[in-house]
Amino acid sequence: MDFKIRAAKQEDCKEISRMIIELAVFEKMQDQVKISTQELERDGFCSNPRFECQVAEVSEEHKSSQGYTVVGYTLYFYTYSTWMGPTVFMEDLYVMPEYRGKGIGKGLMSKVAQVGKEHQCSRLQLTVLDWNTRSLDFYIMKGARDMTASEGWHALRFDGEALDKLAAEAPKD
């Protein structure tokens, strides 16, 4: 099946929002999605974007059963490693179920790697839910290392009240 990977445009945000929700449903976390299409437009398509995004698009003749031609996306941003320098972090990689196994996921991930290399990134990082063995196996098959297994790193997060409390404890100026 022919598809193309291209940089997302602001007008793609409605489709990206739809797929973010589809991914959250798959991950059994749909109640945690708080981002709106308008916030995606603001944060990704401003003078200093907070993220970049690639979309996978198929021709009209291969549109989905619901009529979509944008059938996958990957959203990523840049971080910095004190050991390795610039890093690209892939927040999401999603392909609609009816298009999986056709090379679209690999195409999206490869594009992120290419863009990261163009930005002098020394590594591509991502997280995978522990129960999502299909995705974990996919990434490992493509050459990723499971840092939890190999080095013992754990992903941690402060949010909600914990973030508020930590921020309140900051030294005063």
N, CA, C and O of each residue as an XYZ file, in Angstrom:
692
protein
N       0.848     -1.183      0.000
C       0.000      0.000      0.000
C       0.885      1.235      0.000
O       1.855      1.327      0.753
N       0.535      2.172     -0.851
C       1.271      3.425     -0.909
C       0.799      4.363      0.196
O      -0.398      4.496      0.446
N       1.749      5.001      0.842
C       1.458      6.018      1.839
C       2.611      7.006      1.820
O       3.694      6.705      1.318
N       2.370      8.175      2.364
C       3.466      9.127      2.482
C       3.527      9.637      3.912
O       2.512      9.767      4.598
N       4.735      9.917      4.332
C       4.981     10.507      5.639
C       5.336     11.965      5.370
O       6.203     12.260      4.548
N       4.668     12.859      6.061
C       4.946     14.276      5.868
C       4.820     15.011      7.193
O       4.166     14.543      8.125
N       5.464     16.177      7.253
C       5.326     17.024      8.436
C       3.874     17.449      8.578
O       3.225     17.824      7.601
N       3.380     17.387      9.789
C       2.007     17.812     10.051
C       1.879     19.307      9.821
O       2.822     20.075     10.011
N       0.681     19.693      9.406
C       0.330     21.103      9.242
C      -0.719     21.440     10.298
O      -1.349     20.548     10.866
N      -0.897     22.711     10.552
C      -1.857     23.135     11.569
C      -3.247     22.566     11.296
O      -3.976     22.212     12.222
N      -3.600     22.483     10.031
C      -4.939     21.966      9.695
C      -5.075     20.459      9.942
O      -6.180     19.925      9.847
N      -3.981     19.767     10.256
C      -4.034     18.341     10.598
C      -4.397     18.112     12.065
O      -4.652     16.975     12.463
N      -4.424     19.164     12.867
C      -4.596     18.990     14.313
C      -5.903     18.289     14.679
O      -5.944     17.556     15.667
N      -6.955     18.493     13.919
C      -8.213     17.793     14.211
C      -8.016     16.281     14.073
O      -8.495     15.510     14.905
N      -7.310     15.863     13.020
C      -7.046     14.429     12.818
C      -6.075     13.900     13.870
O      -6.232     12.778     14.350
N      -5.078     14.697     14.229
C      -4.129     14.284     15.266
C      -4.868     14.121     16.588
O      -4.633     13.154     17.312
N      -5.761     15.059     16.912
C      -6.569     14.946     18.142
C      -7.382     13.657     18.148
O      -7.451     12.957     19.159
N      -7.990     13.357     17.015
C      -8.779     12.120     16.907
C      -7.912     10.905     17.212
O      -8.320     10.014     17.957
N      -6.709     10.873     16.629
C      -5.841      9.707     16.827
C      -5.241      9.676     18.226
O      -4.974      8.593     18.747
N      -5.022     10.828     18.849
C      -4.570     10.851     20.249
C      -5.613     10.152     21.123
O      -5.268      9.363     22.003
N      -6.866     10.443     20.876
C      -7.943      9.802     21.648
C      -8.000      8.311     21.339
O      -8.177      7.505     22.252
N      -7.853      7.925     20.072
C      -7.841      6.502     19.713
C      -6.702      5.778     20.439
O      -6.887      4.672     20.947
N      -5.524      6.408     20.485
C      -4.386      5.805     21.186
C      -4.684      5.689     22.680
O      -4.391      4.662     23.293
N      -5.257      6.724     23.259
C      -5.577      6.692     24.691
C      -6.600      5.604     25.013
O      -6.505      4.954     26.055
N      -7.565      5.403     24.135
C      -8.541      4.327     24.322
C      -7.815      2.983     24.304
O      -8.047      2.134     25.165
N      -6.929      2.794     23.313
C      -6.154      1.558     23.224
C      -5.335      1.334     24.499
O      -5.233      0.207     24.984
N      -4.754      2.410     25.038
C      -3.917      2.302     26.235
C      -4.734      2.290     27.521
O      -4.175      2.277     28.618
N      -6.075      2.294     27.383
C      -7.002      2.258     28.518
C      -6.806      3.467     29.438
O      -6.901      3.353     30.660
N      -6.530      4.625     28.829
C      -6.290      5.847     29.597
C      -7.021      7.048     29.001
O      -6.570      8.184     29.153
N      -8.138      6.809     28.329
C      -8.822      7.902     27.646
C      -9.260      9.023     28.582
O      -9.393     10.170     28.155
N      -9.486      8.701     29.861
C      -9.891      9.731     30.819
C      -8.761     10.706     31.135
O      -9.006     11.749     31.741
N      -7.531     10.388     30.738
C      -6.395     11.263     31.023
C      -6.119     12.281     29.921
O      -5.291     13.173     30.107
N      -6.790     12.167     28.786
C      -6.566     13.109     27.684
C      -7.258     14.427     28.019
O      -8.481     14.481     28.150
N      -6.472     15.480     28.155
C      -7.001     16.810     28.483
C      -6.707     17.823     27.365
O      -7.275     18.916     27.366
N      -5.844     17.482     26.430
C      -5.406     18.401     25.376
C      -6.525     18.606     24.350
O      -7.262     17.673     24.032
N      -6.643     19.814     23.844
C      -7.644     20.114     22.828
C      -6.968     20.336     21.478
O      -5.753     20.522     21.398
N      -7.759     20.314     20.444
C      -7.253     20.620     19.106
C      -6.641     22.014     19.092
O      -5.591     22.225     18.484
N      -7.282     22.958     19.752
C      -6.785     24.333     19.784
C      -5.435     24.423     20.493
O      -4.569     25.193     20.077
N      -5.250     23.649     21.552
C      -3.955     23.650     22.250
C      -2.870     23.034     21.378
O      -1.737     23.516     21.371
N      -3.201     21.975     20.643
C      -2.238     21.399     19.706
C      -1.836     22.432     18.652
O      -0.657     22.578     18.329
N      -2.820     23.139     18.126
C      -2.530     24.173     17.129
C      -1.621     25.250     17.717
O      -0.649     25.663     17.084
N      -1.935     25.695     18.909
C      -1.149     26.747     19.570
C       0.270     26.277     19.881
O       1.236     26.991     19.614
N       0.394     25.077     20.444
C       1.691     24.613     20.931
C       2.605     24.061     19.845
O       3.827     24.073     19.999
N       2.024     23.579     18.748
C       2.849     22.968     17.712
C       3.102     23.842     16.503
O       3.972     23.539     15.686
N       2.351     24.922     16.382
C       2.445     25.718     15.156
C       2.575     27.200     15.479
O       1.877     28.042     14.913
N       3.476     27.497     16.394
C       3.753     28.865     16.810
C       5.200     29.184     16.463
O       5.878     28.373     15.832
N       5.680     30.356     16.867
C       7.051     30.742     16.520
C       8.099     29.890     17.241
O       9.220     29.756     16.750
N       7.756     29.317     18.387
C       8.674     28.450     19.131
C       7.917     27.177     19.516
O       7.523     27.020     20.671
N       7.709     26.256     18.546
C       6.862     25.078     18.806
C       7.405     24.201     19.932
O       8.613     24.025     20.088
N       6.475     23.661     20.705
C       6.837     22.772     21.818
C       6.970     21.324     21.361
O       7.513     20.491     22.087
N       6.480     21.021     20.170
C       6.596     19.678     19.622
C       6.592     19.759     18.108
O       6.247     20.782     17.516
N       6.987     18.644     17.499
C       6.871     18.467     16.057
C       6.057     17.203     15.833
O       5.921     16.376     16.735
N       5.523     17.058     14.640
C       4.657     15.924     14.373
C       4.779     15.544     12.899
O       4.879     16.408     12.028
N       4.768     14.261     12.640
C       4.706     13.723     11.289
C       3.401     12.953     11.195
O       2.953     12.353     12.173
N       2.793     12.971     10.016
C       1.586     12.190      9.802
C       1.795     11.234      8.631
O       2.589     11.483      7.724
N       1.053     10.136      8.688
C       1.033      9.167      7.586
C      -0.283      9.374      6.852
O      -1.356      9.427      7.454
N      -0.169      9.488      5.539
C      -1.341      9.767      4.726
C      -1.434      8.760      3.589
O      -0.440      8.448      2.933
N      -2.636      8.261      3.369
C      -2.884      7.345      2.255
C      -3.724      8.072      1.214
O      -4.321      9.111      1.497
N      -3.764      7.523      0.021
C      -4.564      8.128     -1.047
C      -6.056      7.929     -0.772
O      -6.451      7.112      0.060
N      -6.855      8.683     -1.479
C      -8.316      8.579     -1.344
C      -8.801      7.149     -1.575
O      -9.731      6.689     -0.913
N      -8.171      6.456     -2.509
C      -8.616      5.087     -2.809
C      -8.349      4.110     -1.672
O      -8.948      3.035     -1.623
N      -7.447      4.479     -0.749
C      -7.143      3.621      0.395
C      -7.636      4.215      1.714
O      -7.205      3.790      2.787
N      -8.535      5.194      1.638
C      -9.016      5.824      2.869
C      -9.662      4.782      3.785
O     -10.105      3.722      3.343
N      -9.697      5.114      5.048
C     -10.209      4.177      6.049
C     -11.709      3.960      5.874
O     -12.381      4.669      5.124
N     -12.206      2.966      6.584
C     -13.642      2.680      6.523
C     -14.472      3.856      7.044
O     -15.652      3.978      6.716
N     -13.849      4.727      7.859
C     -14.546      5.924      8.341
C     -14.301      7.130      7.436
O     -14.831      8.210      7.698
N     -13.504      6.964      6.374
C     -13.261      8.047      5.427
C     -12.020      8.871      5.676
O     -11.871      9.944      5.090
N     -11.111      8.397      6.539
C      -9.903      9.153      6.858
C      -8.765      8.808      5.896
O      -8.594      7.654      5.502
N      -7.996      9.823      5.529
C      -6.771      9.580      4.756
C      -5.523      9.759      5.623
O      -4.470      9.206      5.306
N      -5.627     10.520      6.707
C      -4.532     10.615      7.682
C      -4.742      9.464      8.655
O      -5.697      9.457      9.432
N      -3.831      8.482      8.602
C      -4.070      7.212      9.294
C      -3.041      6.900     10.383
O      -3.118      5.851     11.022
N      -2.096      7.789     10.596
C      -1.104      7.576     11.640
C      -0.384      8.876     11.929
O      -0.412      9.812     11.129
N       0.260      8.920     13.081
C       1.040     10.106     13.439
C       2.133      9.718     14.423
O       2.071      8.675     15.074
N       3.117     10.571     14.511
C       4.098     10.497     15.578
C       4.360     11.920     16.042
O       4.576     12.819     15.230
N       4.338     12.115     17.345
C       4.560     13.416     17.947
C       5.830     13.314     18.773
O       5.994     12.370     19.546
N       6.735     14.280     18.616
C       8.039     14.220     19.268
C       8.522     15.617     19.607
O       8.008     16.615     19.102
N       9.531     15.665     20.484
C      10.125     16.939     20.883
C      11.574     16.678     21.268
O      12.018     15.531     21.324
N      12.294     17.742     21.527
C      13.722     17.627     21.805
C      13.999     17.854     23.281
O      13.408     18.728     23.916
N      14.904     17.052     23.810
C      15.370     17.198     25.179
C      16.893     17.257     25.125
O      17.486     17.288     24.047
N      17.507     17.272     26.283
C      18.961     17.354     26.327
C      19.496     16.398     27.373
O      19.039     16.396     28.516
N      20.456     15.595     26.986
C      21.116     14.670     27.904
C      22.453     15.273     28.318
O      23.249     15.682     27.472
N      22.692     15.326     29.614
C      23.983     15.844     30.082
C      25.133     14.909     29.729
O      26.297     15.305     29.800
N      24.822     13.688     29.356
C      25.856     12.732     28.956
C      26.043     12.677     27.450
O      27.155     12.463     26.968
N      24.951     12.872     26.695
C      25.007     12.632     25.250
C      24.627     13.838     24.382
O      24.809     13.795     23.166
N      24.107     14.906     24.982
C      23.702     16.071     24.204
C      22.261     15.975     23.724
O      21.420     15.374     24.393
N      21.969     16.569     22.558
C      20.584     16.613     22.071
C      19.974     15.220     21.905
O      20.625     14.281     21.445
N      18.715     15.122     22.291
C      17.953     13.871     22.231
C      16.575     14.187     21.664
O      16.001     15.238     21.951
N      16.056     13.283     20.868
C      14.670     13.420     20.415
C      13.838     12.410     21.202
O      14.196     11.237     21.307
N      12.728     12.885     21.749
C      11.834     12.041     22.527
C      10.542     11.859     21.746
O       9.837     12.826     21.459
N      10.242     10.624     21.407
C       9.015     10.303     20.680
C       7.912     10.036     21.700
O       7.884      8.985     22.340
N       7.021     10.983     21.839
C       5.927     10.889     22.809
C       4.888      9.870     22.368
O       4.445      9.046     23.167
N       4.500      9.925     21.100
C       3.478      9.023     20.568
C       3.884      8.500     19.201
O       4.508      9.203     18.406
N       3.518      7.261     18.948
C       3.548      6.669     17.609
C       2.254      5.876     17.509
O       2.024      4.948     18.284
N       1.406      6.249     16.547
C       0.115      5.589     16.428
C      -0.226      5.386     14.962
O      -0.047      6.273     14.127
N      -0.728      4.181     14.675
C      -1.244      3.841     13.354
C      -2.614      3.210     13.583
O      -2.769      2.330     14.429
N      -3.601      3.666     12.824
C      -4.942      3.106     12.961
C      -4.877      1.584     12.744
O      -4.129      1.118     11.884
N      -5.651      0.810     13.515
C      -5.558     -0.660     13.456
C      -5.632     -1.256     12.056
O      -4.894     -2.196     11.760
N      -6.486     -0.746     11.195
C      -6.627     -1.350      9.869
C      -5.416     -1.104      8.964
O      -5.335     -1.670      7.874
N      -4.475     -0.264      9.407
C      -3.281      0.040      8.603
C      -1.998     -0.510      9.221
O      -0.908     -0.271      8.700
N      -2.117     -1.235     10.312
C      -0.926     -1.810     10.951
C      -0.386     -2.965     10.121
O      -1.133     -3.644      9.416
N       0.920     -3.178     10.216
C       1.560     -4.265      9.479
C       1.855     -3.920      8.027
O       2.179     -4.806      7.236
N       1.747     -2.654      7.669
C       1.970     -2.228      6.286
C       3.199     -1.329      6.154
O       3.430     -0.747      5.094
N       3.985     -1.212      7.221
C       5.207     -0.412      7.182
C       5.022      1.037      7.590
O       5.982      1.807      7.581
N       3.802      1.424      7.947
C       3.546      2.819      8.291
C       4.215      3.199      9.611
O       4.832      4.261      9.705
N       4.102      2.356     10.619
C       4.746      2.634     11.906
C       6.250      2.755     11.760
O       6.865      3.667     12.314
N       6.837      1.841     11.019
C       8.288      1.903     10.775
C       8.633      3.181     10.025
O       9.633      3.830     10.332
N       7.810      3.549      9.042
C       8.051      4.777      8.290
C       8.001      6.014      9.170
O       8.847      6.901      9.050
N       7.013      6.078     10.054
C       6.905      7.214     10.968
C       8.104      7.280     11.908
O       8.695      8.344     12.090
N       8.462      6.147     12.505
C       9.580      6.118     13.431
C      10.893      6.448     12.721
O      11.730      7.167     13.268
N      11.076      5.935     11.525
C      12.294      6.224     10.766
C      12.397      7.703     10.433
O      13.492      8.265     10.414
N      11.257      8.333     10.170
C      11.262      9.773      9.879
C      11.684     10.560     11.107
O      12.445     11.521     10.989
N      11.205     10.173     12.285
C      11.617     10.845     13.520
C      13.130     10.683     13.713
O      13.816     11.637     14.079
N      13.644      9.483     13.467
C      15.088      9.257     13.581
C      15.855     10.146     12.607
O      16.874     10.734     12.970
N      15.371     10.245     11.382
C      16.026     11.081     10.375
C      16.023     12.554     10.793
O      17.052     13.225     10.718
N      14.874     13.051     11.231
C      14.775     14.436     11.668
C      15.684     14.660     12.881
O      16.364     15.683     12.967
N      15.696     13.713     13.807
C      16.566     13.822     14.975
C      18.028     13.898     14.585
O      18.773     14.714     15.127
N      18.448     13.061     13.653
C      19.841     13.097     13.183
C      20.155     14.448     12.541
O      21.250     14.979     12.723
N      19.200     15.008     11.791
C      19.392     16.332     11.184
C      19.569     17.411     12.245
O      20.205     18.432     11.985
N      19.009     17.198     13.448
C      19.141     18.138     14.573
C      20.278     17.724     15.511
O      20.321     18.161     16.662
N      21.185     16.898     15.032
C      22.365     16.429     15.784
C      22.015     15.655     17.056
O      22.794     15.645     18.009
N      20.855     15.013     17.073
C      20.472     14.196     18.229
C      21.271     12.891     18.209
O      21.453     12.268     17.163
N      21.735     12.503     19.378
C      22.518     11.278     19.496
C      21.656     10.073     19.838
O      22.131      8.938     19.793
N      20.391     10.310     20.181
C      19.525      9.190     20.504
C      18.064      9.559     20.366
O      17.682     10.729     20.394
N      17.264      8.524     20.217
C      15.804      8.607     20.154
C      15.286      7.839     21.357
O      15.607      6.664     21.537
N      14.494      8.496     22.171
C      13.952      7.857     23.363
C      12.435      7.822     23.295
O      11.808      8.650     22.634
N      11.855      6.849     23.989
C      10.411      6.696     24.059
C      10.075      5.829     25.256
O      10.954      5.207     25.853
N       8.812      5.793     25.598
C       8.348      4.900     26.664
C       7.242      4.016     26.098
O       6.546      4.392     25.155
N       7.096      2.841     26.689
C       6.076      1.879     26.279
C       5.460      1.303     27.551
O       6.174      0.981     28.500
N       4.144      1.176     27.566
C       3.483      0.547     28.705
C       3.948     -0.903     28.842
O       4.136     -1.591     27.838
N       4.132     -1.364     30.063
C       4.688     -2.704     30.281
C       3.825     -3.818     29.702
O       4.355     -4.866     29.333
N       2.514     -3.624     29.612
C       1.635     -4.668     29.075
C       1.571     -4.660     27.551
O       1.040     -5.598     26.956
N       2.100     -3.622     26.912
C       2.009     -3.498     25.458
C       3.187     -4.224     24.793
O       4.059     -3.607     24.181
N       3.179     -5.527     24.933
C       4.308     -6.332     24.446
C       4.450     -6.280     22.923
O       5.557     -6.393     22.398
N       3.349     -6.112     22.226
C       3.446     -6.025     20.761
C       4.280     -4.815     20.346
O       5.150     -4.922     19.482
N       4.010     -3.664     20.965
C       4.795     -2.463     20.655
C       6.226     -2.603     21.147
O       7.167     -2.250     20.435
N       6.395     -3.115     22.358
C       7.740     -3.304     22.891
C       8.561     -4.203     21.974
O       9.715     -3.900     21.674
N       7.973     -5.299     21.532
C       8.663     -6.205     20.610
C       8.999     -5.515     19.291
O      10.073     -5.737     18.731
N       8.083     -4.676     18.788
C       8.314     -3.926     17.551
C       9.540     -3.027     17.692
O      10.420     -3.035     16.831
N       9.598     -2.256     18.772
C      10.732     -1.340     18.968
C      12.044     -2.097     19.149
O      13.071     -1.707     18.594
N      12.009     -3.168     19.920
C      13.230     -3.947     20.139
C      13.686     -4.597     18.838
O      14.885     -4.656     18.564
N      12.747     -5.085     18.035
C      13.084     -5.679     16.745
C      13.768     -4.647     15.830
O      14.601     -5.008     14.998
N      13.412     -3.370     15.990
C      14.006     -2.304     15.177
C      15.328     -1.810     15.753
O      15.984     -0.968     15.141
N      15.734     -2.317     16.921
C      17.036     -1.965     17.471
C      17.020     -1.200     18.779
O      18.084     -0.858     19.298
N      15.843     -0.918     19.333
C      15.773     -0.202     20.610
C      16.274     -1.095     21.743
O      16.163     -2.319     21.685
N      16.827     -0.456     22.774
C      17.220     -1.164     23.993
C      16.213     -0.833     25.085
O      15.820      0.323     25.243
N      15.799     -1.840     25.832
C      14.901     -1.656     26.968
C      15.749     -1.198     28.150
O      16.409     -2.011     28.796
N      15.731      0.095     28.430
C      16.591      0.664     29.470
C      16.196      0.209     30.873
O      17.042      0.176     31.767
N      14.935     -0.139     31.079
C      14.530     -0.647     32.387
C      15.198     -1.991     32.625
O      15.707     -2.249     33.716
N      15.201     -2.847     31.614
C      15.794     -4.173     31.748
C      17.315     -4.107     31.753
O      17.956     -4.781     32.559
N      17.912     -3.296     30.858
C      19.371     -3.326     30.711
C      20.111     -2.456     31.712
O      21.221     -2.801     32.117
N      19.520     -1.322     32.129
C      20.243     -0.414     33.022
C      19.479     -0.077     34.295
O      20.022      0.565     35.194
N      18.227     -0.502     34.376
C      17.450     -0.272     35.588
C      16.819      1.110     35.704
O      16.368      1.480     36.788
N      16.772      1.880     34.629
C      16.142      3.196     34.672
C      14.626      3.043     34.804
O      14.032      2.146     34.205
N      14.022      3.900     35.569
C      12.569      3.953     35.697
C      12.102      5.336     35.270
O      12.753      6.334     35.582
N      10.990      5.405     34.565
C      10.393      6.685     34.192
C       9.529      7.148     35.362
O       8.671      6.405     35.841
N       9.758      8.371     35.817
C       9.010      8.922     36.943
C       8.308     10.199     36.503
O       8.714     10.837     35.532
N       7.251     10.569     37.222
C       6.480     11.752     36.838
C       5.945     12.454     38.077
O       5.487     11.810     39.020
N       6.009     13.770     38.065
C       5.299     14.601     39.025
C       4.159     15.255     38.266
O       4.379     15.840     37.206
N       2.938     15.165     38.795
C       1.810     15.866     38.182
C       0.777     16.163     39.253
O       0.897     15.706     40.390
N      -0.235     16.928     38.883
C      -1.315     17.235     39.813
C      -0.824     17.832     41.115
O      -0.005     18.751     41.114
N      -1.323     17.313     42.225
C      -0.975     17.830     43.548
C       0.506     17.689     43.852
O       1.093     18.563     44.490
N       1.120     16.593     43.402
C       2.548     16.397     43.663
C       3.377     17.485     42.985
O       4.337     17.986     43.571
N       3.014     17.855     41.754
C       3.716     18.928     41.046
C       3.477     20.264     41.740
O       4.405     21.053     41.920
N       2.228     20.514     42.127
C       1.903     21.753     42.824
C       2.690     21.873     44.115
O       3.237     22.936     44.409
N       2.755     20.804     44.886
C       3.470     20.814     46.161
C       4.964     21.043     45.940
O       5.587     21.831     46.652
N       5.533     20.360     44.962
C       6.958     20.526     44.690
C       7.264     21.960     44.263
O       8.246     22.545     44.722
N       6.435     22.530     43.390
C       6.638     23.911     42.944
C       6.523     24.893     44.110
O       7.266     25.873     44.170
N       5.598     24.637     45.035
C       5.412     25.517     46.182
C       6.615     25.500     47.117
O       6.824     26.448     47.873
N       7.402     24.436     47.073
C       8.570     24.313     47.932
C       9.829     24.969     47.347
O      10.901     24.903     47.950
N       9.700     25.593     46.184
C      10.854     26.251     45.555
C      11.329     27.415     46.401
O      10.519     28.133     46.988
N      12.642     27.605     46.468
C      13.159     28.735     47.240
C      12.614     30.066     46.673
O      12.436     30.217     45.464
N      12.364     30.988     47.553
C      11.869     32.309     47.149
C      13.045     33.133     46.611
O      14.185     32.988     47.052
N      12.730     34.002     45.645
C      13.760     34.866     45.061
C      14.220     35.919     46.035
O      15.085     36.730     45.704
